[in-house]
Every structure is written in C-alpha cells, then in structure tokens.
Amino acid sequence: MKTEYNFSKAERGKFYDPKTVFNFPIYLEKDVDEFIRKLADEKGKDIEDLVNEWLRGNMQLIQSIQ
C-alpha cells in the first residue's frame, strides 16, 4: 500500500446511482438453512418466497397485537 495517493484527477460521484437499492444479505445458521431449503423443495417454492411469506405473517401478527 502506498503512503500517499493522488486524487487530483478523481471525479466525485462517478459511480453513484441514486436509484440503486441495497438488499441486505441474510445469513442463516446451518440447521435453519437446511430446514428452509428442504421445506422450499417440498413446496416447490423459492427460499426467498417462503421466507418472505413467513416474515409477512409475523409482521401482520405483530401489527395486530400492537
């Protein structure tokens, strides 16, 4: 690594895109991952769809008791 870098010709915001959406990665523990993959395969669904259904159900439950 250099001790100094020259940014005199740099362009601020060159790669910035205000429409970009960042999706947070979710890391599951091995047992949870295996369970969800197996269940998704049995139901013929994508893992993302299955997890989103569960989370939406929990969101509705939480909202109903608040």
PyMOL Python script that loads the backbone (N, CA, C, O; Angstrom):
from pymol import cmd

cmd.read_pdbstr("""\
ATOM      1  N   MET A   1       0.837  -1.173   0.000  1.00  0.00           N
ATOM      2  CA  MET A   1       0.000   0.000   0.000  1.00  0.00           C
ATOM      3  C   MET A   1       0.885   1.240   0.000  1.00  0.00           C
ATOM      4  O   MET A   1       1.881   1.316   0.719  1.00  0.00           O
ATOM      5  N   LYS A   2       0.499   2.201  -0.817  1.00  0.00           N
ATOM      6  CA  LYS A   2       1.278   3.434  -0.891  1.00  0.00           C
ATOM      7  C   LYS A   2       1.048   4.276   0.364  1.00  0.00           C
ATOM      8  O   LYS A   2       0.022   4.155   1.033  1.00  0.00           O
ATOM      9  N   THR A   3       2.017   5.123   0.663  1.00  0.00           N
ATOM     10  CA  THR A   3       1.846   6.020   1.801  1.00  0.00           C
ATOM     11  C   THR A   3       0.950   7.194   1.431  1.00  0.00           C
ATOM     12  O   THR A   3       0.299   7.774   2.300  1.00  0.00           O
ATOM     13  N   GLU A   4       0.910   7.552   0.141  1.00  0.00           N
ATOM     14  CA  GLU A   4       0.056   8.646  -0.336  1.00  0.00           C
ATOM     15  C   GLU A   4      -0.572   8.268  -1.668  1.00  0.00           C
ATOM     16  O   GLU A   4       0.029   7.545  -2.463  1.00  0.00           O
ATOM     17  N   TYR A   5      -1.778   8.759  -1.908  1.00  0.00           N
ATOM     18  CA  TYR A   5      -2.471   8.554  -3.170  1.00  0.00           C
ATOM     19  C   TYR A   5      -2.840   9.910  -3.754  1.00  0.00           C
ATOM     20  O   TYR A   5      -3.165  10.838  -3.013  1.00  0.00           O
ATOM     21  N   ASN A   6      -2.793  10.031  -5.077  1.00  0.00           N
ATOM     22  CA  ASN A   6      -3.112  11.272  -5.755  1.00  0.00           C
ATOM     23  C   ASN A   6      -4.541  11.192  -6.301  1.00  0.00           C
ATOM     24  O   ASN A   6      -4.817  10.429  -7.227  1.00  0.00           O
ATOM     25  N   PHE A   7      -5.432  11.977  -5.728  1.00  0.00           N
ATOM     26  CA  PHE A   7      -6.824  12.022  -6.173  1.00  0.00           C
ATOM     27  C   PHE A   7      -7.138  13.308  -6.938  1.00  0.00           C
ATOM     28  O   PHE A   7      -8.306  13.674  -7.073  1.00  0.00           O
ATOM     29  N   SER A   8      -6.125  13.988  -7.434  1.00  0.00           N
ATOM     30  CA  SER A   8      -6.343  15.273  -8.098  1.00  0.00           C
ATOM     31  C   SER A   8      -7.178  15.132  -9.373  1.00  0.00           C
ATOM     32  O   SER A   8      -7.849  16.088  -9.762  1.00  0.00           O
ATOM     33  N   LYS A   9      -7.157  13.981 -10.029  1.00  0.00           N
ATOM     34  CA  LYS A   9      -7.935  13.771 -11.257  1.00  0.00           C
ATOM     35  C   LYS A   9      -9.189  12.925 -10.994  1.00  0.00           C
ATOM     36  O   LYS A   9      -9.839  12.462 -11.932  1.00  0.00           O
ATOM     37  N   ALA A  10      -9.514  12.733  -9.741  1.00  0.00           N
ATOM     38  CA  ALA A  10     -10.683  11.920  -9.392  1.00  0.00           C
ATOM     39  C   ALA A  10     -11.968  12.675  -9.691  1.00  0.00           C
ATOM     40  O   ALA A  10     -11.994  13.905  -9.705  1.00  0.00           O
ATOM     41  N   GLU A  11     -13.032  11.919  -9.931  1.00  0.00           N
ATOM     42  CA  GLU A  11     -14.336  12.506 -10.220  1.00  0.00           C
ATOM     43  C   GLU A  11     -15.307  12.090  -9.123  1.00  0.00           C
ATOM     44  O   GLU A  11     -15.625  10.909  -8.984  1.00  0.00           O
ATOM     45  N   ARG A  12     -15.776  13.055  -8.348  1.00  0.00           N
ATOM     46  CA  ARG A  12     -16.695  12.781  -7.241  1.00  0.00           C
ATOM     47  C   ARG A  12     -18.027  12.263  -7.772  1.00  0.00           C
ATOM     48  O   ARG A  12     -18.615  12.843  -8.685  1.00  0.00           O
ATOM     49  N   GLY A  13     -18.498  11.150  -7.177  1.00  0.00           N
ATOM     50  CA  GLY A  13     -19.808  10.610  -7.533  1.00  0.00           C
ATOM     51  C   GLY A  13     -19.854   9.879  -8.861  1.00  0.00           C
ATOM     52  O   GLY A  13     -20.941   9.653  -9.393  1.00  0.00           O
ATOM     53  N   LYS A  14     -18.723   9.508  -9.406  1.00  0.00           N
ATOM     54  CA  LYS A  14     -18.671   8.869 -10.727  1.00  0.00           C
ATOM     55  C   LYS A  14     -19.523   7.599 -10.784  1.00  0.00           C
ATOM     56  O   LYS A  14     -20.168   7.334 -11.799  1.00  0.00           O
ATOM     57  N   PHE A  15     -19.531   6.827  -9.727  1.00  0.00           N
ATOM     58  CA  PHE A  15     -20.251   5.561  -9.721  1.00  0.00           C
ATOM     59  C   PHE A  15     -21.538   5.613  -8.897  1.00  0.00           C
ATOM     60  O   PHE A  15     -22.162   4.577  -8.665  1.00  0.00           O
ATOM     61  N   TYR A  16     -21.937   6.792  -8.458  1.00  0.00           N
ATOM     62  CA  TYR A  16     -23.138   6.950  -7.644  1.00  0.00           C
ATOM     63  C   TYR A  16     -24.385   6.866  -8.515  1.00  0.00           C
ATOM     64  O   TYR A  16     -24.469   7.513  -9.559  1.00  0.00           O
ATOM     65  N   ASP A  17     -25.340   6.073  -8.082  1.00  0.00           N
ATOM     66  CA  ASP A  17     -26.625   5.962  -8.767  1.00  0.00           C
ATOM     67  C   ASP A  17     -27.718   6.073  -7.705  1.00  0.00           C
ATOM     68  O   ASP A  17     -27.867   5.167  -6.885  1.00  0.00           O
ATOM     69  N   PRO A  18     -28.488   7.168  -7.702  1.00  0.00           N
ATOM     70  CA  PRO A  18     -29.492   7.360  -6.653  1.00  0.00           C
ATOM     71  C   PRO A  18     -30.619   6.337  -6.697  1.00  0.00           C
ATOM     72  O   PRO A  18     -31.346   6.188  -5.714  1.00  0.00           O
ATOM     73  N   LYS A  19     -30.782   5.627  -7.816  1.00  0.00           N
ATOM     74  CA  LYS A  19     -31.855   4.634  -7.926  1.00  0.00           C
ATOM     75  C   LYS A  19     -31.439   3.249  -7.428  1.00  0.00           C
ATOM     76  O   LYS A  19     -32.253   2.325  -7.397  1.00  0.00           O
ATOM     77  N   THR A  20     -30.197   3.113  -7.047  1.00  0.00           N
ATOM     78  CA  THR A  20     -29.704   1.822  -6.585  1.00  0.00           C
ATOM     79  C   THR A  20     -30.363   1.437  -5.268  1.00  0.00           C
ATOM     80  O   THR A  20     -30.477   2.254  -4.354  1.00  0.00           O
ATOM     81  N   VAL A  21     -30.792   0.193  -5.185  1.00  0.00           N
ATOM     82  CA  VAL A  21     -31.404  -0.331  -3.964  1.00  0.00           C
ATOM     83  C   VAL A  21     -30.473  -1.392  -3.400  1.00  0.00           C
ATOM     84  O   VAL A  21     -30.053  -2.308  -4.106  1.00  0.00           O
ATOM     85  N   PHE A  22     -30.160  -1.256  -2.131  1.00  0.00           N
ATOM     86  CA  PHE A  22     -29.284  -2.228  -1.476  1.00  0.00           C
ATOM     87  C   PHE A  22     -30.137  -3.219  -0.707  1.00  0.00           C
ATOM     88  O   PHE A  22     -30.918  -2.830   0.162  1.00  0.00           O
ATOM     89  N   ASN A  23     -29.991  -4.494  -1.022  1.00  0.00           N
ATOM     90  CA  ASN A  23     -30.681  -5.551  -0.281  1.00  0.00           C
ATOM     91  C   ASN A  23     -29.690  -6.166   0.697  1.00  0.00           C
ATOM     92  O   ASN A  23     -28.598  -6.590   0.319  1.00  0.00           O
ATOM     93  N   PHE A  24     -30.094  -6.203   1.955  1.00  0.00           N
ATOM     94  CA  PHE A  24     -29.221  -6.762   2.972  1.00  0.00           C
ATOM     95  C   PHE A  24     -29.144  -8.276   2.821  1.00  0.00           C
ATOM     96  O   PHE A  24     -30.173  -8.940   2.697  1.00  0.00           O
ATOM     97  N   PRO A  25     -27.935  -8.825   2.831  1.00  0.00           N
ATOM     98  CA  PRO A  25     -27.828 -10.285   2.801  1.00  0.00           C
ATOM     99  C   PRO A  25     -28.227 -10.847   4.164  1.00  0.00           C
ATOM    100  O   PRO A  25     -27.956 -10.237   5.199  1.00  0.00           O
ATOM    101  N   ILE A  26     -28.849 -11.975   4.157  1.00  0.00           N
ATOM    102  CA  ILE A  26     -29.255 -12.631   5.398  1.00  0.00           C
ATOM    103  C   ILE A  26     -28.481 -13.939   5.486  1.00  0.00           C
ATOM    104  O   ILE A  26     -28.521 -14.745   4.556  1.00  0.00           O
ATOM    105  N   TYR A  27     -27.789 -14.155   6.573  1.00  0.00           N
ATOM    106  CA  TYR A  27     -27.016 -15.366   6.762  1.00  0.00           C
ATOM    107  C   TYR A  27     -27.702 -16.232   7.810  1.00  0.00           C
ATOM    108  O   TYR A  27     -27.885 -15.818   8.955  1.00  0.00           O
ATOM    109  N   LEU A  28     -28.072 -17.424   7.405  1.00  0.00           N
ATOM    110  CA  LEU A  28     -28.772 -18.339   8.296  1.00  0.00           C
ATOM    111  C   LEU A  28     -27.793 -19.342   8.873  1.00  0.00           C
ATOM    112  O   LEU A  28     -26.791 -19.688   8.248  1.00  0.00           O
ATOM    113  N   GLU A  29     -28.097 -19.796  10.065  1.00  0.00           N
ATOM    114  CA  GLU A  29     -27.284 -20.859  10.645  1.00  0.00           C
ATOM    115  C   GLU A  29     -27.602 -22.150   9.899  1.00  0.00           C
ATOM    116  O   GLU A  29     -28.660 -22.285   9.285  1.00  0.00           O
ATOM    117  N   LYS A  30     -26.678 -23.085   9.964  1.00  0.00           N
ATOM    118  CA  LYS A  30     -26.746 -24.288   9.141  1.00  0.00           C
ATOM    119  C   LYS A  30     -28.058 -25.055   9.319  1.00  0.00           C
ATOM    120  O   LYS A  30     -28.662 -25.471   8.330  1.00  0.00           O
ATOM    121  N   ASP A  31     -28.506 -25.248  10.554  1.00  0.00           N
ATOM    122  CA  ASP A  31     -29.724 -26.033  10.777  1.00  0.00           C
ATOM    123  C   ASP A  31     -30.961 -25.334  10.216  1.00  0.00           C
ATOM    124  O   ASP A  31     -31.853 -25.984   9.669  1.00  0.00           O
ATOM    125  N   VAL A  32     -31.010 -24.016  10.352  1.00  0.00           N
ATOM    126  CA  VAL A  32     -32.143 -23.248   9.824  1.00  0.00           C
ATOM    127  C   VAL A  32     -32.121 -23.281   8.302  1.00  0.00           C
ATOM    128  O   VAL A  32     -33.159 -23.468   7.669  1.00  0.00           O
ATOM    129  N   ASP A  33     -30.958 -23.104   7.721  1.00  0.00           N
ATOM    130  CA  ASP A  33     -30.801 -23.133   6.273  1.00  0.00           C
ATOM    131  C   ASP A  33     -31.250 -24.480   5.696  1.00  0.00           C
ATOM    132  O   ASP A  33     -31.982 -24.527   4.708  1.00  0.00           O
ATOM    133  N   GLU A  34     -30.810 -25.555   6.315  1.00  0.00           N
ATOM    134  CA  GLU A  34     -31.185 -26.896   5.841  1.00  0.00           C
ATOM    135  C   GLU A  34     -32.698 -27.105   5.932  1.00  0.00           C
ATOM    136  O   GLU A  34     -33.303 -27.656   5.013  1.00  0.00           O
ATOM    137  N   PHE A  35     -33.307 -26.671   7.030  1.00  0.00           N
ATOM    138  CA  PHE A  35     -34.746 -26.820   7.213  1.00  0.00           C
ATOM    139  C   PHE A  35     -35.514 -26.053   6.137  1.00  0.00           C
ATOM    140  O   PHE A  35     -36.439 -26.589   5.525  1.00  0.00           O
ATOM    141  N   ILE A  36     -35.124 -24.792   5.910  1.00  0.00           N
ATOM    142  CA  ILE A  36     -35.841 -23.962   4.943  1.00  0.00           C
ATOM    143  C   ILE A  36     -35.640 -24.491   3.525  1.00  0.00           C
ATOM    144  O   ILE A  36     -36.585 -24.506   2.736  1.00  0.00           O
ATOM    145  N   ARG A  37     -34.442 -24.920   3.192  1.00  0.00           N
ATOM    146  CA  ARG A  37     -34.199 -25.476   1.849  1.00  0.00           C
ATOM    147  C   ARG A  37     -35.048 -26.721   1.612  1.00  0.00           C
ATOM    148  O   ARG A  37     -35.636 -26.886   0.543  1.00  0.00           O
ATOM    149  N   LYS A  38     -35.108 -27.586   2.605  1.00  0.00           N
ATOM    150  CA  LYS A  38     -35.891 -28.810   2.476  1.00  0.00           C
ATOM    151  C   LYS A  38     -37.372 -28.476   2.301  1.00  0.00           C
ATOM    152  O   LYS A  38     -38.040 -29.041   1.434  1.00  0.00           O
ATOM    153  N   LEU A  39     -37.880 -27.567   3.115  1.00  0.00           N
ATOM    154  CA  LEU A  39     -39.283 -27.183   3.043  1.00  0.00           C
ATOM    155  C   LEU A  39     -39.608 -26.498   1.709  1.00  0.00           C
ATOM    156  O   LEU A  39     -40.654 -26.757   1.113  1.00  0.00           O
ATOM    157  N   ALA A  40     -38.719 -25.637   1.252  1.00  0.00           N
ATOM    158  CA  ALA A  40     -38.918 -24.958  -0.032  1.00  0.00           C
ATOM    159  C   ALA A  40     -38.953 -25.973  -1.176  1.00  0.00           C
ATOM    160  O   ALA A  40     -39.769 -25.856  -2.090  1.00  0.00           O
ATOM    161  N   ASP A  41     -38.070 -26.961  -1.122  1.00  0.00           N
ATOM    162  CA  ASP A  41     -38.073 -28.015  -2.151  1.00  0.00           C
ATOM    163  C   ASP A  41     -39.376 -28.797  -2.133  1.00  0.00           C
ATOM    164  O   ASP A  41     -39.946 -29.086  -3.185  1.00  0.00           O
ATOM    165  N   GLU A  42     -39.848 -29.141  -0.938  1.00  0.00           N
ATOM    166  CA  GLU A  42     -41.092 -29.904  -0.814  1.00  0.00           C
ATOM    167  C   GLU A  42     -42.288 -29.126  -1.352  1.00  0.00           C
ATOM    168  O   GLU A  42     -43.196 -29.704  -1.951  1.00  0.00           O
ATOM    169  N   LYS A  43     -42.283 -27.811  -1.136  1.00  0.00           N
ATOM    170  CA  LYS A  43     -43.403 -26.976  -1.572  1.00  0.00           C
ATOM    171  C   LYS A  43     -43.225 -26.475  -2.999  1.00  0.00           C
ATOM    172  O   LYS A  43     -44.144 -25.882  -3.564  1.00  0.00           O
ATOM    173  N   GLY A  44     -42.056 -26.706  -3.585  1.00  0.00           N
ATOM    174  CA  GLY A  44     -41.781 -26.236  -4.936  1.00  0.00           C
ATOM    175  C   GLY A  44     -41.693 -24.721  -5.031  1.00  0.00           C
ATOM    176  O   GLY A  44     -42.085 -24.134  -6.040  1.00  0.00           O
ATOM    177  N   LYS A  45     -41.176 -24.084  -3.975  1.00  0.00           N
ATOM    178  CA  LYS A  45     -41.057 -22.627  -3.926  1.00  0.00           C
ATOM    179  C   LYS A  45     -39.593 -22.234  -3.809  1.00  0.00           C
ATOM    180  O   LYS A  45     -38.738 -23.030  -3.421  1.00  0.00           O
ATOM    181  N   ASP A  46     -39.336 -20.977  -4.159  1.00  0.00           N
ATOM    182  CA  ASP A  46     -38.003 -20.425  -3.910  1.00  0.00           C
ATOM    183  C   ASP A  46     -37.878 -20.130  -2.424  1.00  0.00           C
ATOM    184  O   ASP A  46     -38.864 -19.813  -1.759  1.00  0.00           O
ATOM    185  N   ILE A  47     -36.667 -20.234  -1.910  1.00  0.00           N
ATOM    186  CA  ILE A  47     -36.417 -19.966  -0.496  1.00  0.00           C
ATOM    187  C   ILE A  47     -36.837 -18.542  -0.145  1.00  0.00           C
ATOM    188  O   ILE A  47     -37.435 -18.306   0.904  1.00  0.00           O
ATOM    189  N   GLU A  48     -36.521 -17.590  -1.033  1.00  0.00           N
ATOM    190  CA  GLU A  48     -36.845 -16.192  -0.768  1.00  0.00           C
ATOM    191  C   GLU A  48     -38.345 -15.995  -0.606  1.00  0.00           C
ATOM    192  O   GLU A  48     -38.788 -15.252   0.270  1.00  0.00           O
ATOM    193  N   ASP A  49     -39.133 -16.669  -1.459  1.00  0.00           N
ATOM    194  CA  ASP A  49     -40.592 -16.544  -1.378  1.00  0.00           C
ATOM    195  C   ASP A  49     -41.114 -17.112  -0.064  1.00  0.00           C
ATOM    196  O   ASP A  49     -41.978 -16.517   0.580  1.00  0.00           O
ATOM    197  N   LEU A  50     -40.588 -18.255   0.324  1.00  0.00           N
ATOM    198  CA  LEU A  50     -41.018 -18.895   1.567  1.00  0.00           C
ATOM    199  C   LEU A  50     -40.692 -18.025   2.779  1.00  0.00           C
ATOM    200  O   LEU A  50     -41.539 -17.831   3.650  1.00  0.00           O
ATOM    201  N   VAL A  51     -39.488 -17.510   2.836  1.00  0.00           N
ATOM    202  CA  VAL A  51     -39.068 -16.676   3.965  1.00  0.00           C
ATOM    203  C   VAL A  51     -39.878 -15.385   3.993  1.00  0.00           C
ATOM    204  O   VAL A  51     -40.287 -14.940   5.065  1.00  0.00           O
ATOM    205  N   ASN A  52     -40.117 -14.775   2.829  1.00  0.00           N
ATOM    206  CA  ASN A  52     -40.916 -13.546   2.787  1.00  0.00           C
ATOM    207  C   ASN A  52     -42.341 -13.796   3.271  1.00  0.00           C
ATOM    208  O   ASN A  52     -42.905 -12.955   3.971  1.00  0.00           O
ATOM    209  N   GLU A  53     -42.930 -14.929   2.914  1.00  0.00           N
ATOM    210  CA  GLU A  53     -44.270 -15.273   3.405  1.00  0.00           C
ATOM    211  C   GLU A  53     -44.274 -15.369   4.925  1.00  0.00           C
ATOM    212  O   GLU A  53     -45.164 -14.827   5.581  1.00  0.00           O
ATOM    213  N   TRP A  54     -43.288 -16.051   5.482  1.00  0.00           N
ATOM    214  CA  TRP A  54     -43.197 -16.192   6.944  1.00  0.00           C
ATOM    215  C   TRP A  54     -43.045 -14.829   7.614  1.00  0.00           C
ATOM    216  O   TRP A  54     -43.715 -14.533   8.603  1.00  0.00           O
ATOM    217  N   LEU A  55     -42.165 -14.014   7.068  1.00  0.00           N
ATOM    218  CA  LEU A  55     -41.917 -12.702   7.674  1.00  0.00           C
ATOM    219  C   LEU A  55     -43.149 -11.807   7.574  1.00  0.00           C
ATOM    220  O   LEU A  55     -43.470 -11.090   8.522  1.00  0.00           O
ATOM    221  N   ARG A  56     -43.842 -11.842   6.437  1.00  0.00           N
ATOM    222  CA  ARG A  56     -45.069 -11.047   6.306  1.00  0.00           C
ATOM    223  C   ARG A  56     -46.128 -11.513   7.314  1.00  0.00           C
ATOM    224  O   ARG A  56     -46.835 -10.695   7.902  1.00  0.00           O
ATOM    225  N   GLY A  57     -46.228 -12.817   7.504  1.00  0.00           N
ATOM    226  CA  GLY A  57     -47.158 -13.357   8.502  1.00  0.00           C
ATOM    227  C   GLY A  57     -46.819 -12.851   9.892  1.00  0.00           C
ATOM    228  O   GLY A  57     -47.712 -12.468  10.647  1.00  0.00           O
ATOM    229  N   ASN A  58     -45.558 -12.845  10.233  1.00  0.00           N
ATOM    230  CA  ASN A  58     -45.122 -12.338  11.542  1.00  0.00           C
ATOM    231  C   ASN A  58     -45.359 -10.837  11.658  1.00  0.00           C
ATOM    232  O   ASN A  58     -45.730 -10.346  12.725  1.00  0.00           O
ATOM    233  N   MET A  59     -45.145 -10.102  10.557  1.00  0.00           N
ATOM    234  CA  MET A  59     -45.406  -8.658  10.572  1.00  0.00           C
ATOM    235  C   MET A  59     -46.885  -8.390  10.857  1.00  0.00           C
ATOM    236  O   MET A  59     -47.221  -7.519  11.660  1.00  0.00           O
ATOM    237  N   GLN A  60     -47.761  -9.140  10.197  1.00  0.00           N
ATOM    238  CA  GLN A  60     -49.196  -8.965  10.420  1.00  0.00           C
ATOM    239  C   GLN A  60     -49.589  -9.312  11.847  1.00  0.00           C
ATOM    240  O   GLN A  60     -50.406  -8.623  12.457  1.00  0.00           O
ATOM    241  N   LEU A  61     -49.010 -10.377  12.376  1.00  0.00           N
ATOM    242  CA  LEU A  61     -49.287 -10.770  13.758  1.00  0.00           C
ATOM    243  C   LEU A  61     -48.858  -9.668  14.734  1.00  0.00           C
ATOM    244  O   LEU A  61     -49.613  -9.296  15.632  1.00  0.00           O
ATOM    245  N   ILE A  62     -47.677  -9.168  14.554  1.00  0.00           N
ATOM    246  CA  ILE A  62     -47.168  -8.108  15.430  1.00  0.00           C
ATOM    247  C   ILE A  62     -48.040  -6.853  15.332  1.00  0.00           C
ATOM    248  O   ILE A  62     -48.374  -6.235  16.343  1.00  0.00           O
ATOM    249  N   GLN A  63     -48.402  -6.490  14.104  1.00  0.00           N
ATOM    250  CA  GLN A  63     -49.231  -5.295  13.918  1.00  0.00           C
ATOM    251  C   GLN A  63     -50.619  -5.479  14.531  1.00  0.00           C
ATOM    252  O   GLN A  63     -51.209  -4.512  15.012  1.00  0.00           O
ATOM    253  N   SER A  64     -51.146  -6.698  14.521  1.00  0.00           N
ATOM    254  CA  SER A  64     -52.475  -6.934  15.056  1.00  0.00           C
ATOM    255  C   SER A  64     -52.530  -6.854  16.585  1.00  0.00           C
ATOM    256  O   SER A  64     -53.592  -6.594  17.151  1.00  0.00           O
ATOM    257  N   ILE A  65     -51.403  -7.073  17.249  1.00  0.00           N
ATOM    258  CA  ILE A  65     -51.413  -7.028  18.716  1.00  0.00           C
ATOM    259  C   ILE A  65     -50.874  -5.708  19.265  1.00  0.00           C
ATOM    260  O   ILE A  65     -50.819  -5.522  20.481  1.00  0.00           O
ATOM    261  N   GLN A  66     -50.483  -4.810  18.398  1.00  0.00           N
ATOM    262  CA  GLN A  66     -49.961  -3.510  18.870  1.00  0.00           C
ATOM    263  C   GLN A  66     -51.086  -2.537  19.076  1.00  0.00           C
ATOM    264  O   GLN A  66     -50.849  -1.394  19.468  1.00  0.00           O
TER     265      GLN A  66
END
""", "prot")
cmd.dss("prot")
cmd.show_as("cartoon", "prot")
cmd.util.cbc("prot")
cmd.orient("prot")
